[in-house]
């Protein structure tokens, strides 16, 4: 029975290593996480109140990953564009000045199409509260901008128009540069000496760990009489 058991042990060991490496690779560089977004079904999306004059639309949100790099919202033009430029502003708790500002030309907005705003990358963004503000300060009532909102189901932020809290949440999405487990591990390994902080050291450690686990499983499979 040594031959069949040896072959079975080799097959099981190889399968364990292959499966473990595939899952670990997906977790390290395939799965994205920490990019907050609120995108409800189209059937429940409605228009916000208007951003015009001193009344700006604002939504708070909390990323779960570092490296915040872009945020989007959905303009609802209803057949007309704002009569003046649209001011975007991004603020963060702990900062006395806005992190980013931009004035949009009305023709840059397309009805119902998300507008993506690329912002200077915020390295330490995880667990901080950010505020996206959308204003049309030079527009009179009826000449401003409305955006897509949905039911108040985004638990980590709130929607306001001016200083007043509003029903619902802004339909938005974000992009970040550090959304993989590998990015987090790179940050944690920065204080380590070279070569321990390199990706090669991480890969070698994972391979050794998988080989050790496969050796234990192979031993158990190859010695069924011990149980």
MDAnalysis code that builds the backbone (N, CA, C; Angstrom):
import MDAnalysis as mda
import numpy as np

u = mda.Universe.empty(681, n_residues=227, atom_resindex=np.repeat(np.arange(227), 3), trajectory=True)
u.add_TopologyAttr("name", ["N", "CA", "C"] * 227)
u.add_TopologyAttr("resid", np.arange(1, 228))
u.add_TopologyAttr("resname", ["UNK", "UNK", "UNK", "UNK", "UNK", "UNK", "UNK", "UNK", "UNK", "UNK", "UNK", "UNK", "UNK", "UNK", "UNK", "UNK", "UNK", "UNK", "UNK", "UNK", "UNK", "UNK", "UNK", "UNK", "UNK", "UNK", "UNK", "UNK", "UNK", "UNK", "UNK", "UNK", "UNK", "UNK", "UNK", "UNK", "UNK", "UNK", "UNK", "UNK", "UNK", "UNK", "UNK", "UNK", "UNK", "UNK", "UNK", "UNK", "UNK", "UNK", "UNK", "UNK", "UNK", "UNK", "UNK", "UNK", "UNK", "UNK", "UNK", "UNK", "UNK", "UNK", "UNK", "UNK", "UNK", "UNK", "UNK", "UNK", "UNK", "UNK", "UNK", "UNK", "UNK", "UNK", "UNK", "UNK", "UNK", "UNK", "UNK", "UNK", "UNK", "UNK", "UNK", "UNK", "UNK", "UNK", "UNK", "UNK", "UNK", "UNK", "UNK", "UNK", "UNK", "UNK", "UNK", "UNK", "UNK", "UNK", "UNK", "UNK", "UNK", "UNK", "UNK", "UNK", "UNK", "UNK", "UNK", "UNK", "UNK", "UNK", "UNK", "UNK", "UNK", "UNK", "UNK", "UNK", "UNK", "UNK", "UNK", "UNK", "UNK", "UNK", "UNK", "UNK", "UNK", "UNK", "UNK", "UNK", "UNK", "UNK", "UNK", "UNK", "UNK", "UNK", "UNK", "UNK", "UNK", "UNK", "UNK", "UNK", "UNK", "UNK", "UNK", "UNK", "UNK", "UNK", "UNK", "UNK", "UNK", "UNK", "UNK", "UNK", "UNK", "UNK", "UNK", "UNK", "UNK", "UNK", "UNK", "UNK", "UNK", "UNK", "UNK", "UNK", "UNK", "UNK", "UNK", "UNK", "UNK", "UNK", "UNK", "UNK", "UNK", "UNK", "UNK", "UNK", "UNK", "UNK", "UNK", "UNK", "UNK", "UNK", "UNK", "UNK", "UNK", "UNK", "UNK", "UNK", "UNK", "UNK", "UNK", "UNK", "UNK", "UNK", "UNK", "UNK", "UNK", "UNK", "UNK", "UNK", "UNK", "UNK", "UNK", "UNK", "UNK", "UNK", "UNK", "UNK", "UNK", "UNK", "UNK", "UNK", "UNK", "UNK", "UNK", "UNK", "UNK", "UNK", "UNK", "UNK", "UNK", "UNK", "UNK", "UNK", "UNK", "UNK", "UNK"])
u.atoms.positions = np.array([
    [0.816, -1.209, 0.000],
    [0.000, 0.000, 0.000],
    [0.854, 1.266, 0.000],
    [2.190, 1.066, 0.036],
    [3.032, 2.260, 0.112],
    [2.898, 3.109, -1.143],
    [2.868, 2.440, -2.331],
    [2.786, 3.187, -3.585],
    [1.533, 4.026, -3.687],
    [0.328, 3.413, -3.533],
    [-0.903, 4.207, -3.622],
    [-0.961, 5.326, -2.595],
    [-0.501, 5.019, -1.358],
    [-0.537, 6.050, -0.321],
    [0.399, 7.196, -0.673],
    [1.584, 6.851, -1.216],
    [2.531, 7.900, -1.591],
    [1.958, 8.781, -2.690],
    [1.328, 8.129, -3.691],
    [0.727, 8.920, -4.771],
    [-0.410, 9.779, -4.245],
    [-1.220, 9.199, -3.360],
    [-2.332, 9.980, -2.814],
    [-1.818, 11.140, -1.988],
    [-0.770, 10.893, -1.222],
    [-0.185, 11.968, -0.422],
    [0.342, 13.089, -1.310],
    [1.007, 12.725, -2.388],
    [1.546, 13.730, -3.298],
    [0.434, 14.547, -3.944],
    [-0.645, 13.868, -4.348],
    [-1.762, 14.568, -4.985],
    [-2.419, 15.523, -4.001],
    [-2.680, 15.046, -2.777],
    [-3.319, 15.898, -1.779],
    [-2.426, 17.081, -1.424],
    [-1.140, 16.811, -1.248],
    [-0.201, 17.887, -0.915],
    [-0.158, 18.938, -2.013],
    [-0.061, 18.484, -3.257],
    [-0.039, 19.428, -4.372],
    [-1.314, 20.229, -4.471],
    [-2.451, 19.564, -4.246],
    [-3.733, 20.268, -4.321],
    [-3.852, 21.313, -3.221],
    [-3.382, 20.974, -2.017],
    [-3.432, 21.928, -0.901],
    [-2.592, 23.156, -1.203],
    [-1.368, 22.925, -1.712],
    [-0.486, 24.055, -2.024],
    [-1.093, 24.929, -3.113],
    [-1.618, 24.299, -4.175],
    [-2.182, 25.066, -5.285],
    [-3.395, 25.879, -4.834],
    [-4.294, 25.241, -4.070],
    [-5.493, 25.945, -3.612],
    [-5.138, 27.083, -2.669],
    [-4.207, 26.825, -1.760],
    [-3.822, 27.867, -0.808],
    [-3.181, 29.053, -1.512],
    [-2.293, 28.774, -2.476],
    [-1.652, 29.868, -3.198],
    [-2.655, 30.666, -4.020],
    [-3.642, 29.982, -4.610],
    [-4.652, 30.687, -5.404],
    [-5.481, 31.615, -4.531],
    [-5.916, 31.108, -3.369],
    [-6.715, 31.940, -2.461],
    [-5.894, 33.109, -1.932],
    [-4.655, 32.828, -1.550],
    [-3.809, 33.898, -1.002],
    [-3.504, 34.963, -2.046],
    [-3.295, 34.539, -3.298],
    [-3.042, 35.514, -4.362],
    [-4.258, 36.408, -4.569],
    [-5.450, 35.810, -4.557],
    [-6.676, 36.609, -4.709],
    [-6.834, 37.584, -3.558],
    [-6.572, 37.123, -2.341],
    [-6.699, 38.007, -1.181],
    [-5.677, 39.137, -1.221],
    [-4.471, 38.837, -1.684],
    [-3.404, 39.830, -1.666],
    [-3.559, 40.888, -2.753],
    [-3.870, 40.467, -3.981],
    [-3.843, 41.420, -5.095],
    [-5.112, 41.437, -5.930],
    [-6.072, 40.569, -5.648],
    [-7.280, 40.519, -6.474],
    [-8.470, 41.212, -5.849],
    [-8.702, 40.965, -4.602],
    [-9.884, 41.506, -3.936],
    [-9.665, 42.967, -3.561],
    [-10.605, 43.831, -3.957],
    [-10.565, 45.243, -3.591],
    [-11.499, 45.477, -2.409],
    [-11.076, 46.308, -1.497],
    [-11.908, 46.615, -0.333],
    [-11.564, 48.008, 0.170],
    [-12.478, 48.569, 0.924],
    [-12.219, 49.851, 1.565],
    [-12.577, 51.067, 0.744],
    [-13.224, 50.881, -0.436],
    [-13.640, 52.010, -1.252],
    [-15.128, 52.263, -1.019],
    [-15.482, 53.248, -0.190],
    [-16.896, 53.465, 0.113],
    [-17.673, 53.905, -1.120],
    [-18.909, 53.465, -1.179],
    [-19.787, 53.835, -2.287],
    [-21.224, 53.641, -1.839],
    [-22.107, 54.379, -2.449],
    [-23.541, 54.180, -2.227],
    [-24.208, 54.243, -3.592],
    [-24.636, 53.091, -4.081],
    [-25.225, 52.984, -5.403],
    [-26.487, 52.122, -5.326],
    [-27.596, 52.717, -4.897],
    [-28.845, 51.965, -4.734],
    [-29.467, 51.629, -6.089],
    [-30.468, 50.759, -6.116],
    [-31.147, 50.448, -7.383],
    [-31.758, 51.704, -8.003],
    [-31.799, 51.706, -9.331],
    [-32.315, 52.880, -10.043],
    [-33.745, 53.223, -9.644],
    [-34.523, 52.214, -9.247],
    [-35.933, 52.445, -8.927],
    [-36.129, 53.335, -7.709],
    [-35.120, 53.442, -6.839],
    [-35.290, 54.232, -5.613],
    [-34.496, 55.538, -5.649],
    [-33.830, 55.826, -6.772],
    [-33.057, 57.064, -6.884],
    [-33.980, 58.228, -7.202],
    [-33.793, 59.336, -6.517],
    [-34.592, 60.537, -6.726],
    [-33.661, 61.742, -6.825],
    [-34.247, 62.899, -7.121],
    [-33.476, 64.136, -7.212],
    [-33.282, 64.734, -5.827],
    [-32.128, 65.311, -5.627],
    [-31.882, 66.051, -4.395],
    [-32.536, 67.424, -4.482],
    [-32.520, 68.138, -3.374],
    [-32.813, 69.554, -3.437],
    [-31.716, 70.245, -4.241],
    [-31.951, 71.472, -4.606],
    [-31.038, 72.164, -5.518],
    [-29.868, 72.804, -4.778],
    [-28.700, 72.677, -5.380],
    [-27.537, 73.448, -4.930],
    [-27.536, 74.749, -5.716],
    [-27.744, 75.849, -5.030],
    [-27.780, 77.155, -5.690],
    [-27.502, 78.225, -4.652],
    [-26.744, 79.243, -5.040],
    [-26.415, 80.307, -4.115],
    [-25.638, 79.779, -2.920],
    [-26.098, 80.136, -1.738],
    [-25.406, 79.717, -0.515],
    [-25.742, 78.292, -0.101],
    [-26.694, 77.667, -0.765],
    [-27.132, 76.321, -0.403],
    [-26.316, 75.279, -1.162],
    [-25.351, 74.665, -0.491],
    [-24.519, 73.619, -1.099],
    [-25.010, 72.249, -0.654],
    [-24.827, 71.262, -1.512],
    [-25.104, 69.863, -1.167],
    [-23.824, 69.263, -0.609],
    [-23.918, 68.539, 0.498],
    [-22.731, 67.896, 1.060],
    [-23.075, 66.501, 1.553],
    [-22.110, 65.611, 1.438],
    [-22.257, 64.228, 1.912],
    [-20.976, 63.821, 2.615],
    [-21.098, 63.259, 3.802],
    [-19.936, 62.728, 4.502],
    [-19.806, 61.239, 4.203],
    [-18.564, 60.740, 4.259],
    [-18.296, 59.319, 4.034],
    [-16.994, 58.953, 4.708],
    [-16.815, 57.649, 4.943],
    [-15.638, 57.159, 5.662],
    [-14.993, 56.027, 4.862],
    [-13.811, 56.247, 4.297],
    [-13.120, 55.168, 3.582],
    [-12.582, 54.102, 4.536],
    [-12.428, 52.911, 4.004],
    [-11.805, 51.842, 4.768],
    [-10.398, 51.546, 4.312],
    [-9.917, 52.299, 3.321],
    [-8.577, 52.074, 2.781],
    [-7.854, 53.401, 2.655],
    [-6.529, 53.346, 2.685],
    [-5.716, 54.531, 2.460],
    [-5.589, 54.813, 0.966],
    [-5.108, 56.024, 0.665],
    [-4.861, 56.364, -0.731],
    [-6.097, 56.813, -1.489],
    [-7.025, 57.520, -0.818],
    [-8.199, 58.042, -1.518],
    [-7.742, 58.898, -2.693],
    [-8.263, 58.594, -3.906],
    [-7.763, 59.260, -5.103],
    [-8.856, 59.858, -5.979],
    [-10.099, 59.465, -5.797],
    [-11.168, 59.995, -6.645],
    [-12.513, 59.761, -5.974],
    [-13.466, 60.631, -6.317],
    [-14.832, 60.495, -5.810],
    [-15.788, 60.905, -6.925],
    [-16.953, 60.281, -6.963],
    [-17.909, 60.580, -8.030],
    [-19.278, 60.915, -7.451],
    [-20.071, 61.622, -8.253],
    [-21.478, 61.866, -7.959],
    [-22.216, 61.846, -9.292],
    [-23.558, 61.836, -9.241],
    [-24.352, 61.714, -10.465],
    [-25.212, 62.961, -10.634],
    [-24.905, 63.837, -11.607],
    [-25.747, 65.009, -11.840],
    [-27.052, 64.621, -12.531],
    [-28.122, 65.246, -12.125],
    [-29.421, 65.068, -12.772],
    [-29.834, 66.430, -13.317],
    [-29.676, 66.614, -14.616],
    [-29.829, 67.936, -15.212],
    [-31.264, 68.266, -15.603],
    [-32.056, 67.245, -15.891],
    [-33.454, 67.511, -16.225],
    [-33.632, 68.410, -17.430],
    [-32.766, 68.264, -18.426],
    [-32.921, 69.046, -19.639],
    [-32.260, 70.409, -19.595],
    [-31.671, 70.791, -18.480],
    [-30.979, 72.084, -18.414],
    [-29.718, 71.945, -17.576],
    [-28.738, 72.707, -17.920],
    [-27.494, 72.717, -17.165],
    [-27.507, 73.873, -16.169],
    [-26.665, 73.791, -15.150],
    [-26.546, 74.940, -14.250],
    [-26.130, 76.197, -15.034],
    [-26.590, 77.350, -14.563],
    [-26.301, 78.606, -15.246],
    [-24.969, 79.206, -14.819],
    [-24.234, 78.494, -13.961],
    [-22.941, 79.005, -13.488],
    [-22.042, 77.825, -13.160],
    [-20.788, 78.119, -12.859],
    [-19.834, 77.065, -12.540],
    [-20.198, 76.311, -11.273],
    [-19.828, 75.035, -11.250],
    [-20.108, 74.160, -10.113],
    [-18.825, 73.981, -9.307],
    [-18.870, 74.332, -8.039],
    [-17.695, 74.228, -7.172],
    [-17.723, 72.921, -6.388],
    [-16.649, 72.157, -6.489],
    [-16.484, 70.938, -5.701],
    [-15.431, 71.193, -4.627],
    [-15.666, 70.609, -3.452],
    [-14.693, 70.749, -2.360],
    [-14.674, 69.469, -1.550],
    [-13.468, 69.036, -1.190],
    [-13.290, 67.846, -0.363],
    [-12.607, 68.252, 0.933],
    [-13.260, 67.952, 2.044],
    [-12.716, 68.242, 3.365],
    [-12.552, 66.944, 4.137],
    [-11.708, 66.982, 5.169],
    [-11.486, 65.813, 6.018],
    [-11.358, 66.251, 7.458],
    [-11.870, 65.412, 8.357],
    [-11.683, 65.677, 9.781],
    [-10.198, 65.759, 10.095],
    [-9.847, 66.711, 10.922],
    [-8.452, 66.876, 11.300],
    [-7.669, 67.803, 10.410],
    [-8.300, 68.328, 9.356],
    [-7.628, 69.267, 8.461],
    [-8.349, 70.608, 8.517],
    [-7.591, 71.685, 8.704],
    [-8.185, 73.021, 8.805],
    [-8.438, 73.648, 7.446],
    [-7.902, 73.066, 6.402],
    [-8.079, 73.606, 5.054],
    [-8.622, 72.503, 4.159],
    [-9.352, 72.855, 3.098],
    [-9.849, 71.826, 2.177],
    [-8.707, 71.026, 1.565],
    [-8.946, 69.738, 1.377],
    [-7.940, 68.891, 0.738],
    [-7.886, 69.120, -0.763],
    [-9.028, 69.500, -1.350],
    [-9.066, 69.715, -2.796],
    [-10.250, 70.612, -3.136],
    [-10.084, 71.384, -4.210],
    [-11.148, 72.226, -4.747],
    [-11.093, 72.174, -6.268],
    [-12.265, 72.325, -6.884],
    [-12.312, 72.398, -8.346],
    [-13.593, 73.093, -8.770],
    [-13.484, 73.927, -9.782],
    [-14.681, 74.534, -10.392],
    [-14.925, 73.860, -11.737],
    [-16.144, 73.330, -11.916],
    [-16.531, 72.665, -13.151],
    [-17.294, 73.625, -14.045],
    [-17.060, 73.508, -15.335],
    [-17.911, 74.193, -16.305],
    [-19.204, 73.397, -16.456],
    [-20.338, 74.045, -16.607],
    [-21.602, 73.299, -16.732],
    [-21.567, 72.238, -17.819],
    [-20.861, 72.496, -18.935],
    [-20.832, 71.536, -20.037],
    [-20.022, 70.284, -19.717],
    [-19.317, 70.264, -18.607],
    [-18.577, 69.061, -18.209],
    [-19.491, 67.989, -17.628],
    [-20.708, 68.360, -17.273],
    [-21.642, 67.431, -16.640],
    [-22.580, 66.842, -17.685],
    [-22.843, 65.542, -17.560],
    [-23.758, 64.827, -18.447],
    [-24.872, 64.232, -17.599],
    [-26.102, 64.429, -18.026],
    [-27.261, 63.993, -17.256],
    [-27.211, 62.493, -16.967],
    [-27.265, 62.131, -15.683],
    [-27.332, 60.736, -15.269],
    [-26.042, 59.961, -15.362],
    [-24.946, 60.612, -15.754],
    [-23.654, 59.929, -15.899],
    [-22.752, 60.330, -14.736],
    [-22.207, 59.373, -13.989],
    [-21.329, 59.741, -12.867],
    [-20.182, 60.637, -13.317],
    [-19.955, 61.697, -12.572],
    [-18.804, 62.557, -12.823],
    [-17.721, 62.183, -11.823],
    [-16.555, 61.759, -12.338],
    [-15.440, 61.359, -11.479],
    [-14.490, 62.537, -11.293],
    [-14.206, 62.834, -10.047],
    [-13.290, 63.914, -9.695],
    [-12.017, 63.298, -9.129],
    [-10.926, 63.425, -9.855],
    [-9.632, 62.952, -9.369],
    [-9.051, 63.995, -8.421],
    [-8.735, 63.561, -7.216],
    [-8.224, 64.473, -6.193],
    [-6.788, 64.091, -5.852],
    [-6.023, 65.021, -5.295],
    [-4.677, 64.642, -4.829],
    [-4.787, 63.488, -3.831],
    [-3.986, 62.466, -4.045],
    [-4.112, 61.245, -3.239],
    [-3.932, 61.537, -1.753],
    [-4.871, 61.002, -0.966],
    [-4.819, 61.156, 0.488],
    [-4.263, 59.862, 1.060],
    [-3.007, 59.881, 1.486],
    [-2.347, 58.654, 1.916],
    [-3.022, 58.038, 3.137],
    [-3.298, 58.852, 4.149],
    [-3.916, 58.338, 5.376],
    [-5.404, 58.686, 5.371],
    [-6.158, 57.879, 4.648],
    [-7.586, 58.136, 4.491],
    [-8.463, 57.183, 5.292],
    [-7.953, 55.989, 5.607],
    [-8.782, 54.977, 6.270],
    [-9.297, 55.472, 7.609],
    [-10.593, 55.267, 7.825],
    [-11.280, 55.566, 9.090],
    [-11.427, 57.068, 9.363],
    [-11.067, 57.932, 8.403],
    [-11.300, 59.369, 8.552],
    [-12.612, 59.744, 7.883],
    [-13.273, 60.729, 8.436],
    [-14.517, 61.199, 7.823],
    [-14.210, 62.315, 6.831],
    [-14.703, 62.140, 5.613],
    [-14.535, 63.130, 4.554],
    [-15.889, 63.749, 4.222],
    [-15.853, 64.948, 3.674],
    [-17.066, 65.624, 3.237],
    [-16.887, 66.100, 1.806],
    [-17.766, 65.633, 0.925],
    [-17.813, 66.122, -0.446],
    [-18.895, 67.189, -0.526],
    [-18.522, 68.385, -0.960],
    [-19.480, 69.486, -1.098],
    [-19.627, 69.862, -2.561],
    [-20.886, 70.107, -2.984],
    [-21.208, 70.482, -4.358],
    [-22.012, 71.778, -4.291],
    [-21.487, 72.844, -4.876],
    [-22.128, 74.151, -4.765],
    [-22.156, 74.847, -6.119],
    [-23.171, 75.704, -6.281],
    [-23.260, 76.585, -7.459],
    [-23.492, 77.989, -6.912],
    [-22.464, 78.615, -6.374],
    [-22.646, 79.852, -5.612],
    [-23.148, 81.032, -6.432],
    [-22.920, 81.016, -7.735],
    [-23.323, 82.150, -8.566],
    [-24.674, 81.933, -9.238],
    [-25.382, 80.859, -8.854],
    [-26.670, 80.553, -9.476],
    [-27.821, 81.023, -8.591],
    [-28.860, 81.530, -9.231],
    [-30.082, 81.877, -8.516],
    [-30.930, 80.616, -8.344],
    [-31.882, 80.621, -7.415],
    [-32.781, 79.467, -7.287],
    [-33.433, 79.129, -8.626],
    [-33.432, 77.849, -8.944],
    [-33.952, 77.396, -10.220],
    [-32.909, 77.317, -11.311],
    [-31.684, 77.797, -11.032],
    [-30.611, 77.780, -12.028],
    [-29.407, 76.961, -11.562],
    [-29.578, 76.221, -10.463],
    [-28.468, 75.474, -9.886],
    [-28.403, 74.043, -10.368],
    [-28.028, 73.141, -9.467],
    [-27.780, 71.741, -9.823],
    [-28.454, 70.814, -8.832],
    [-29.069, 69.768, -9.376],
    [-29.585, 68.668, -8.569],
    [-28.772, 67.423, -8.874],
    [-28.668, 66.549, -7.882],
    [-27.895, 65.318, -8.039],
    [-28.723, 64.133, -7.576],
    [-28.235, 62.939, -7.908],
    [-28.948, 61.717, -7.548],
    [-28.726, 61.377, -6.079],
    [-29.816, 61.058, -5.401],
    [-29.752, 60.559, -4.029],
    [-30.632, 59.327, -3.916],
    [-30.425, 58.564, -2.852],
    [-31.252, 57.398, -2.588],
    [-31.705, 57.394, -1.144],
    [-32.408, 56.350, -0.718],
    [-32.844, 56.265, 0.680],
    [-31.664, 56.365, 1.643],
    [-31.915, 56.724, 2.892],
    [-30.818, 56.914, 3.858],
    [-30.240, 55.594, 4.354],
    [-29.592, 54.877, 3.450],
    [-29.067, 53.547, 3.770],
    [-27.553, 53.513, 3.914],
    [-26.865, 54.627, 3.646],
    [-25.413, 54.660, 3.850],
    [-25.170, 55.018, 5.313],
    [-24.658, 54.064, 6.071],
    [-24.632, 54.199, 7.539],
    [-23.496, 55.061, 8.061],
    [-22.513, 55.378, 7.228],
    [-21.313, 56.051, 7.725],
    [-21.250, 57.526, 7.324],
    [-22.387, 58.092, 6.935],
    [-22.379, 59.493, 6.554],
    [-23.784, 60.059, 6.533],
    [-23.862, 61.341, 6.217],
    [-25.156, 61.999, 6.140],
    [-25.154, 63.044, 5.041],
    [-26.348, 63.318, 4.548],
    [-26.558, 64.274, 3.468],
    [-27.097, 65.576, 4.050],
    [-26.547, 66.695, 3.562],
    [-27.028, 68.014, 3.981],
    [-27.182, 68.912, 2.761],
    [-28.105, 69.851, 2.868],
    [-28.213, 70.956, 1.929],
    [-28.128, 72.215, 2.771],
    [-27.077, 72.990, 2.541],
    [-26.782, 74.079, 3.469],
    [-26.391, 73.488, 4.813],
    [-26.997, 73.982, 5.873],
    [-26.709, 73.458, 7.210],
    [-27.731, 72.437, 7.654],
    [-28.740, 72.195, 6.829],
    [-29.844, 71.317, 7.226],
    [-29.606, 69.885, 6.761],
    [-29.778, 68.958, 7.676],
    [-29.680, 67.547, 7.306],
    [-30.897, 67.167, 6.471],
    [-30.679, 66.352, 5.433],
    [-31.739, 65.970, 4.511],
    [-31.994, 64.475, 4.550],
    [-33.190, 64.103, 4.115],
    [-33.504, 62.680, 3.939],
    [-32.643, 62.131, 2.818],
    [-32.136, 60.924, 3.014],
    [-31.420, 60.236, 1.950],
    [-29.913, 60.348, 2.057],
    [-29.245, 59.787, 1.055],
    [-27.791, 59.853, 0.929],
    [-27.435, 60.060, -0.530],
    [-26.316, 60.733, -0.744],
    [-25.826, 60.983, -2.087],
    [-25.423, 59.670, -2.763],
    [-25.781, 59.529, -4.023],
    [-25.277, 58.413, -4.824],
    [-23.836, 58.761, -5.218],
    [-22.891, 57.982, -4.726],
    [-21.490, 58.315, -4.952],
    [-20.653, 57.045, -4.991],
    [-19.417, 57.204, -5.410],
    [-18.440, 56.109, -5.374],
    [-17.067, 56.731, -5.185],
    [-16.104, 55.908, -4.791],
    [-14.735, 56.386, -4.587],
    [-13.749, 55.399, -5.191],
    [-12.541, 55.901, -5.402],
    [-11.424, 55.042, -5.795],
    [-10.260, 55.316, -4.851],
    [-9.509, 54.269, -4.556],
    [-8.332, 54.407, -3.703],
    [-7.189, 53.603, -4.304],
    [-5.973, 53.921, -3.877],
    [-4.800, 53.241, -4.423],
    [-4.315, 52.109, -3.539],
    [-4.795, 52.049, -2.302],
    [-4.344, 50.991, -1.393],
    [-5.538, 50.164, -0.947],
    [-6.039, 49.369, -1.873],
    [-7.278, 48.635, -1.636],
    [-7.056, 47.132, -1.529],
    [-5.790, 46.686, -1.604],
    [-5.489, 45.267, -1.506],
    [-4.753, 44.978, -0.203],
    [-4.852, 43.745, 0.259],
    [-4.134, 43.333, 1.462],
    [-2.634, 43.553, 1.284],
    [-2.140, 43.341, 0.059],
    [-0.719, 43.535, -0.203],
    [-0.296, 44.968, 0.091],
    [-1.152, 45.942, -0.228],
    [-0.823, 47.344, 0.051],
    [-0.659, 47.579, 1.548],
    [-1.564, 46.982, 2.336],
    [-1.482, 47.134, 3.791],
    [-0.216, 46.481, 4.331],
    [0.101, 45.290, 3.817],
    [1.304, 44.598, 4.282],
    [2.565, 45.382, 3.928],
    [2.573, 46.011, 2.759],
    [3.728, 46.831, 2.393],
    [3.920, 47.981, 3.382],
    [2.811, 48.591, 3.778],
    [2.901, 49.699, 4.732],
    [3.424, 49.214, 6.077],
    [2.927, 48.067, 6.531],
    [3.344, 47.540, 7.832],
    [4.803, 47.106, 7.830],
    [5.328, 46.709, 6.647],
    [6.697, 46.198, 6.582],
    [7.742, 47.280, 6.312],
    [7.308, 48.507, 6.141],
    [8.266, 49.578, 5.844],
    [9.362, 49.734, 6.898],
    [9.048, 49.601, 8.204],
    [10.124, 49.768, 9.194],
    [11.130, 48.631, 9.219],
    [10.837, 47.506, 8.578],
    [11.725, 46.353, 8.627],
    [12.954, 46.588, 7.759],
    [14.071, 45.951, 8.106],
    [15.279, 46.088, 7.276],
    [15.116, 45.350, 5.958],
    [15.868, 45.822, 4.953],
    [15.918, 45.080, 3.695],
    [16.691, 43.789, 3.945],
    [16.300, 42.612, 3.441],
    [15.257, 42.398, 2.442],
    [13.910, 41.993, 3.023],
    [13.727, 42.080, 4.336],
    [12.485, 41.614, 4.951],
    [11.284, 42.435, 4.503],
    [11.506, 43.678, 4.088],
    [10.385, 44.511, 3.680],
    [10.024, 44.354, 2.206],
    [10.735, 43.499, 1.473],
    [10.471, 43.329, 0.043],
    [9.322, 42.358, -0.184],
    [8.701, 42.447, -1.369],
    [7.638, 41.509, -1.726],
    [8.186, 40.089, -1.869],
    [9.451, 39.962, -2.270],
    [10.055, 38.635, -2.392],
    [10.091, 37.907, -1.061],
    [10.398, 38.633, 0.017],
    [10.412, 38.021, 1.341],
    [9.017, 37.564, 1.734],
    [8.003, 38.374, 1.380],
    [6.617, 37.993, 1.687],
    [6.229, 36.725, 0.941],
    [6.557, 36.666, -0.353],
    [6.228, 35.477, -1.149],
    [6.936, 34.246, -0.594],
    [8.216, 34.378, -0.247],
    [8.961, 33.251, 0.308],
    [8.336, 32.781, 1.611],
    [7.935, 33.713, 2.455],
    [7.300, 33.332, 3.713],
    [6.001, 32.583, 3.493],
    [5.192, 33.048, 2.522],
    [3.927, 32.366, 2.229],
    [4.170, 30.966, 1.679],
    [5.160, 30.830, 0.797],
    [5.462, 29.509, 0.234],
    [5.910, 28.550, 1.329],
    [6.791, 28.994, 2.218],
    [7.252, 28.138, 3.306],
    [6.110, 27.749, 4.231],
    [5.237, 28.707, 4.518],
    [4.096, 28.408, 5.371],
    [3.173, 27.380, 4.721],
    [2.947, 27.518, 3.411],
    [2.091, 26.566, 2.709],
    [2.733, 25.185, 2.637],
    [4.045, 25.143, 2.427],
    [4.727, 23.853, 2.396],
    [4.641, 23.151, 3.742],
    [4.771, 23.924, 4.825],
    [4.665, 23.320, 6.155],
    [3.272, 22.781, 6.395],
    [2.240, 23.569, 6.007],
    [0.869, 23.100, 6.185],
    [0.589, 21.874, 5.329],
    [1.092, 21.890, 4.085],
    [0.873, 20.736, 3.212],
    [1.586, 19.498, 3.723],
    [2.776, 19.677, 4.332],
    [3.503, 18.535, 4.872],
    [2.724, 17.885, 6.013],
    [2.119, 18.705, 6.871],
    [1.321, 18.167, 7.975],
    [0.110, 17.415, 7.434],
    [-0.587, 18.025, 6.450],
    [-1.775, 17.373, 5.885],
    [-1.381, 16.090, 5.157],
    [-0.260, 16.142, 4.435],
    [0.201, 14.950, 3.750],
    [0.541, 13.839, 4.713],
    [1.138, 14.163, 5.847],
    [1.455, 13.151, 6.852],
    [0.191, 12.528, 7.400],
    [-0.823, 13.352, 7.648],
    [-2.064, 12.825, 8.183],
    [-2.767, 11.935, 7.171],
    [-2.735, 12.321, 5.894],
    [-3.365, 11.519, 4.850],
    [-2.592, 10.205, 4.658],
    [-1.273, 10.262, 4.794],
    [-0.460, 9.072, 4.554],
    [-0.394, 8.116, 5.704],
    [-0.960, 8.498, 6.851],
    [-0.910, 7.621, 8.031],
    [-2.311, 7.432, 8.595],
    [-3.243, 6.873, 7.794],
    [-4.603, 6.724, 8.299],
    [-4.728, 5.730, 9.438],
    [-3.775, 4.805, 9.573],
    [-3.881, 3.796, 10.621],
    [-3.631, 4.330, 11.997],
    [-3.117, 5.565, 12.078],
    [-2.839, 6.138, 13.402],
    [-4.077, 6.651, 14.104],
    [-5.231, 6.657, 13.435],
    [-6.447, 7.237, 14.033],
    [-7.464, 6.147, 14.317],
])
